[in-house]
Amino acid sequence: MAVENWIDDLVDVMGGVAGHNGKTVRAFYVYKKAEFPDAIAVFPCVLTFTDSMSPEYSAGGPLRDHWVGVCEFHLFPDISRTHYPELMLYFARIRKAMAEHITLGGKVNHFTPRSDTQYPLRGPVRLQYGDEAPHLGIVVLWEVKENVNSEFTPAA
């Protein structure tokens, strides 16, 4: 598989996180539909993207891709600290969504919070998208490991 085969499943997982004040979290697809916004106009919302990829391959050995990426939860349109109590409720919602979809429907070996950092769920953070005013959110650092044995054969 490749990123375009599972990233929108990850978007669906994060879009399934319950929002506040009766709202749902708006998640933007990457490949299913080209929805990445030029501006953040809806709160709460989440943007999902990869940060880097490390391939693992050798002649006769396992072939794996190890992806790391980010989900930016843009939760409130300003940086008022009055939002902190509601923001803190998102940590458990995000953890639960990730734990319930650890293989993204069987498309990857695992999807988890990043293991190489002490705090893969960070917030409250001050986010700014383009030239817009700063606003509050949570940043989720994640990793996906996938078996790519059927995609190519290393050659000498």
N, C-alpha and C positions, 0 to 999 in steps of 0.2 A: 504494500500500500504506500501511499504518499500523503503528504499533508492535506491535499485537496480532497482526499477520501474520508478524513475524520475530523477536520477542524470545525466544520459546521455542526457535527454532533456535539463537540465540546461547547460550541455557542449555544446549542439547545439546552445543555446541562446548566450553563450559567444563566440563561434566560429563564430557567425554571425556578430560580431563587425568588422567593416571595419578596415583594417590595413593601414599602411603608404606606400608610394612609390609604390602604385599599388599592394601591397601584401595583402593577406588575413591573418587573425589571425588563426594560426594552433591550433586547440583544440584537446585534447587527450581524447578519450573515457575511461570510467572506467569499464563498464560491457558489453556494446554492443560488444566491442572488448577490449581486454586487451592491451591498448596502452601506459600506463604510461611509459615515457622514463627513461632510466638510466642517460641520459645526455641531456642537452638542445643543440640541433644542428640547430634548426630553429628559426629565429626571424622574426616577432613577433609570439609568441605562448602563450597559456593559459593552466594552470593546474588547475583543479577543484577537491576539496576534502572536506569532512566533517571534522569538528573540534570537535564537541560534539553533544549529543542528550539528551533532557530532556523529558521523557514521562509524560503524565498527564492522570491519570485514577482513577476511583473510582467506587464502586458498584452503578449502576444506573445512573452514570454521563457520561459526554462526555469522549471519549478516543481520545487523540491527541498526536502526537509527534511533538516536536519543535526542529528542527535541526539548527545548525549554522555551517557555513563552510567558505571556502576561495577560491577565484579565484586569482591565481598569473599570472598576465600578464607580461611575460618576453618579453620586447619590443625591446631592443637594446643590442648588444653584448658587450657593454663597459659602462663605467660610465661618458662619456663625457657630460658636461653640454650643449653642442651644440644641444643635442637631446631634451632638455626641451620644446622648442616651439611645436614640433611635439607630444611629450608625453602629453602635456596639452590638446590636441584635443581629446584624448581618454576618458576623463571624461564624456563628453556629449554623446559620442557614447555608452559607457557602460550604462549610466543612461537610455538612450532611449531604448536599447535592453532589459533591465530589466523591464522597465515600460510596454513595449509592450507584455511581456510574464509573467504576474503576477501570473497566475495559472499553468504555464508550460503545457498548452494545456488541462487544466481541471484535471490534475493529483494531484495537491495539492491545499490547501485552499489559500495559498499565498506564493510568492517568492519575497522578497524585500531586500533592503540593511538593515543591522542589525539596529535595533531600540535602542539597549542598548549602542551604542557608538556614539559620536558626529560626527566622521568622518569615515564612513564605506568605502569610496573610498579614498585610500591613495597613494600619489605619488608626486613627483618622489621618489621611494624607491630603495635602493641598494639591489639587490637580488643576492643570490649565491646558486646554486644548486649543492650539493655535493662538489667536490673539484675544480669545475670550477672557472674561473675568475669572479669577481663581474660584474654585469650588471644592467641596469636600467629597471624599470618597475613600475607597479601599482598593489596594493593589494586591492582586493574587499572583504569586509566582508559581508556575506549574511545570511539570515535566511529563512527557509522553515517551514511552519506550515501545517501539514496534519492531516486529520481526519482518524483515524484507527478503527472506530467503528465495522467494519465488520471483523476485523482480530482476535480478541480475546474477551473473556468475563472474567472480573475480578471475582474471586471466594473468598469466605471467608474461 
